[in-house]
Amino acid sequence: MNAISPRRLLLALALSASIAVPAVAETASETVSKTLDVQAGEQLDLSNVNGSVKITTWDRSQVAIKAEKEVKTGISVPAKDALQQLQVVVGQAGGKITVETRHPKSSSGAFSWLTGSNVDAQVRYEITVPRSFNLKVRTVNGSVSVDGVTGNHSIRTTNGAITAKGTSGALKLATTNGGINAELLRILPGAEMSFNTTNGRINLSVPSTFAATLSANTTNGTIDSDLPITISGSVSKRSLRGTINGGGPEVKLATTNGSIKVKSL
């Protein structure tokens, strides 16, 4: 066996350490605010990647948008440059407000991490809308919460929970790797309702007078309801179909790894 001299051993350790330690990161942040005049019943269309979305209401014919931008970069990429490239683009036309996050171009992977060329960017949104407003929200790697909005809502995220409190109208909520907690006060006539997740629990809270046709399915979990359900067809711990208070609009709840609970308000 060939012996390694102490000098060579120290040199090898030094090189190993220089490879294993990433470049020091820089951080920069900025808040973007914008207020737009709208009419009740119009729509917000938001698309985001990396960041949470929080939507509340007020008694004004305006939409207020607050976007908190934040970037973390390696030492070879100035944080202020990446922050400038991280854009919040707002548009308004035809009764619709569009909000889009545009991310800076960046490298990814172990090499960029070691060389300091990586960019980690996110935008967290806080938006206030009139009490009657339609929502279409898409985000990745972030939670979504909605409070007190009446309208036709389609909300989807990946790797995040969805919370809808005090809502009325039509709800389509979908996530992967996150739970769904929805409080539904009233359904629009003929509205289709769906609540879907892969890894998470679904809790749906409704008034005791809530009337709907319910379809619930889970693979690894249980199904429970505070309200009496008149069963139609076969039923098991993981699947059921039936009516609540004589039936009404169809409400679909489905998860793979998680339980389903219908609660009474």
C-alpha positions in Angstrom: 0.0 0.0 0.0 1.3 3.4 -1.0 1.6 5.8 1.9 0.2 9.4 1.5 2.4 12.1 2.8 1.0 14.5 5.4 1.5 17.4 2.9 -0.6 15.7 0.2 -3.3 14.7 2.7 -3.7 18.4 3.8 -3.8 19.5 0.2 -6.5 16.9 -0.6 -8.6 18.0 2.4 -8.3 21.7 1.4 -9.5 21.0 -2.1 -12.4 18.9 -0.8 -13.5 21.6 1.5 -13.4 24.2 -1.2 -15.6 22.1 -3.4 -18.1 21.2 -0.6 -18.7 24.8 0.6 -21.1 26.9 -1.7 -20.6 30.5 -2.5 -22.0 32.9 0.1 -25.6 33.9 -0.9 -27.0 37.4 -1.2 -30.6 38.4 -0.4 -32.7 41.3 -1.7 -36.4 42.1 -1.4 -38.9 44.7 -2.6 -42.6 45.3 -2.1 -44.8 46.2 -5.2 -48.2 47.8 -4.6 -50.9 48.6 -7.1 -54.6 49.5 -6.7 -57.1 49.3 -9.6 -60.7 50.4 -10.0 -63.1 47.5 -10.8 -66.8 46.5 -10.8 -68.3 43.8 -8.6 -68.5 40.5 -10.4 -65.4 40.9 -12.4 -62.4 38.4 -12.3 -58.9 38.2 -10.9 -56.7 35.8 -12.8 -53.4 35.2 -11.0 -50.4 33.0 -11.9 -47.5 32.5 -9.6 -44.6 30.2 -9.0 -42.9 29.9 -5.6 -44.9 31.9 -3.1 -48.2 32.1 -1.1 -51.4 33.9 -2.1 -53.7 35.5 0.4 -57.0 37.0 -0.8 -59.4 39.0 1.5 -62.3 41.4 0.8 -63.4 45.0 1.5 -66.4 47.3 0.7 -64.7 49.1 -2.1 -64.9 48.9 -5.9 -61.2 48.3 -6.1 -58.6 45.6 -6.2 -55.5 46.2 -4.1 -52.4 44.1 -4.9 -49.4 43.8 -2.6 -46.6 41.7 -3.9 -43.5 40.9 -1.7 -40.6 39.9 -4.0 -37.6 38.2 -2.6 -34.5 36.6 -4.2 -31.5 34.7 -2.8 -28.5 34.4 -5.1 -25.1 32.9 -5.2 -22.1 35.3 -5.0 -21.7 35.3 -8.8 -25.2 36.7 -9.4 -25.9 40.2 -7.9 -29.2 39.9 -5.9 -30.3 43.4 -7.0 -30.1 42.3 -10.6 -32.1 39.2 -10.0 -34.7 41.2 -8.1 -35.1 43.6 -11.0 -35.6 40.6 -13.3 -38.3 39.1 -11.0 -41.3 40.9 -12.4 -44.9 41.3 -11.2 -46.9 42.0 -14.4 -50.4 43.4 -13.9 -53.0 44.0 -16.6 -56.6 45.0 -16.8 -59.0 44.5 -19.8 -62.5 43.2 -20.5 -63.6 42.9 -16.8 -60.5 40.9 -15.9 -57.4 41.7 -13.9 -54.4 39.6 -14.7 -51.4 39.2 -12.3 -48.4 37.2 -13.5 -45.1 36.4 -11.8 -42.1 36.3 -14.3 -39.0 34.8 -12.9 -35.4 35.6 -13.8 -33.5 33.2 -15.9 -31.2 31.1 -13.7 -29.1 28.0 -13.6 -30.0 25.1 -11.4 -28.4 22.0 -10.1 -25.3 21.1 -8.0 -22.9 22.9 -10.3 -24.7 26.3 -10.1 -24.9 25.9 -6.3 -21.2 25.3 -6.0 -20.3 28.1 -8.4 -22.7 30.6 -6.9 -24.8 31.1 -10.0 -28.0 29.8 -8.5 -31.1 32.1 -8.0 -33.9 31.3 -5.6 -36.9 33.7 -6.2 -40.3 34.0 -4.7 -43.3 36.3 -4.6 -45.8 36.4 -1.8 -49.2 38.0 -2.7 -51.7 39.8 -0.5 -54.7 40.9 -2.6 -57.9 42.6 -1.5 -61.0 42.4 -3.7 -64.7 43.4 -3.6 -66.9 40.9 -1.7 -68.4 39.8 -5.0 -65.6 38.8 -7.3 -64.5 35.8 -9.4 -61.2 34.2 -8.7 -58.8 32.1 -10.9 -55.6 31.4 -9.0 -52.7 29.2 -10.0 -49.5 28.9 -7.9 -46.7 26.3 -7.4 -44.9 25.8 -4.1 -47.2 27.9 -2.0 -50.4 28.0 0.0 -53.6 29.8 -1.0 -56.1 31.3 1.4 -59.4 33.1 0.5 -61.7 34.8 2.9 -65.2 36.0 2.4 -65.4 36.1 -1.4 -68.6 35.3 -3.3 -68.2 34.2 -6.9 -67.0 31.5 -9.2 -63.7 30.4 -7.9 -61.1 28.1 -9.4 -58.0 27.6 -7.3 -55.0 25.3 -7.9 -51.6 24.9 -6.2 -48.9 22.3 -6.0 -47.1 21.7 -2.7 -49.4 23.8 -0.6 -52.6 23.9 1.4 -55.8 25.7 0.3 -58.1 27.5 2.8 -61.4 29.0 1.7 -63.2 30.7 4.6 -66.7 32.2 4.4 -67.1 31.7 0.7 -70.2 31.5 -1.4 -70.8 30.6 -5.0 -69.0 27.9 -7.0 -65.7 26.3 -5.8 -63.2 24.2 -7.6 -60.2 23.6 -5.4 -57.2 21.4 -6.2 -53.8 20.8 -4.8 -51.0 18.2 -4.6 -49.2 17.6 -1.3 -51.5 19.8 0.8 -54.8 19.7 2.7 -58.0 21.5 1.8 -60.1 23.4 4.4 -63.2 25.0 2.9 -66.1 26.9 4.5 -69.0 27.1 2.0 -72.0 29.3 3.1 -74.1 29.1 -0.1 -74.0 27.4 -3.6 -74.9 29.2 -6.8 -77.8 27.5 -8.6 -76.4 24.8 -10.9 -72.8 25.3 -9.7 -70.4 22.4 -9.9 -68.2 22.0 -6.9 -65.0 19.9 -6.6 -62.3 19.5 -4.0 -59.3 17.4 -5.0 -55.9 16.6 -3.4 -53.4 13.8 -3.5 -51.6 13.9 -0.2 -53.8 15.7 2.3 -57.1 15.8 4.2 -60.3 17.5 3.0 -62.5 19.4 5.5 -65.7 20.9 4.1 -67.8 23.0 6.5 -71.4 23.9 5.5 -74.6 25.2 7.1 -77.1 22.6 8.5 -79.5 23.6 5.7 -77.0 22.8 3.0 -78.6 20.8 0.1 -76.4 19.0 -2.3 -75.6 15.7 -4.0 -72.4 14.4 -2.5 -69.7 12.2 -4.0 -66.7 11.4 -1.8 -63.7 9.1 -2.5 -60.4 8.4 -0.7 -57.8 5.6 -1.1 -56.1 5.8 2.2 -58.4 7.4 4.7 -62.0 7.6 6.0 -65.1 9.5 5.2 -67.3 11.1 7.8 -70.2 13.6 7.9 -71.9 15.6 10.6 -74.9 16.0 8.3 -77.3 13.1 7.6 -76.6 11.6 4.1 -79.2 9.6 2.2 -77.0 7.0 0.5 -77.6 6.0 -3.1 -75.8 2.9 -4.4 -72.9 1.1 -2.6 -71.1 2.6 0.3 -67.8 1.9 2.1 -65.4 3.6 4.5 -63.6 5.0 1.5 -66.4 5.8 -1.0 -69.9 7.0 -0.9 -72.5 8.8 -2.9 -75.7 10.3 -1.6 -77.8 13.4 -1.0 -77.9 16.0 1.8 -81.2 17.7 2.6 -82.9 16.2 -0.4 -80.1 16.9 -2.9 -78.9 19.8 -5.0 -75.8 20.8 -6.9 -73.1 18.1 -7.1 -70.2 18.3 -4.7 -67.2 16.1 -5.4 -64.5 15.4 -2.8 -61.5 13.2 -3.6 -58.1 12.5 -2.1 -55.6 9.7 -2.2 -53.8 9.8 1.1 -56.1 11.5 3.6 -59.5 11.5 5.2 -62.7 13.5 4.2 -64.9 15.3 6.7 -68.1 17.2 6.1 -68.8 19.5 9.1 -71.8 21.5 10.1 -71.3 25.2 10.8 
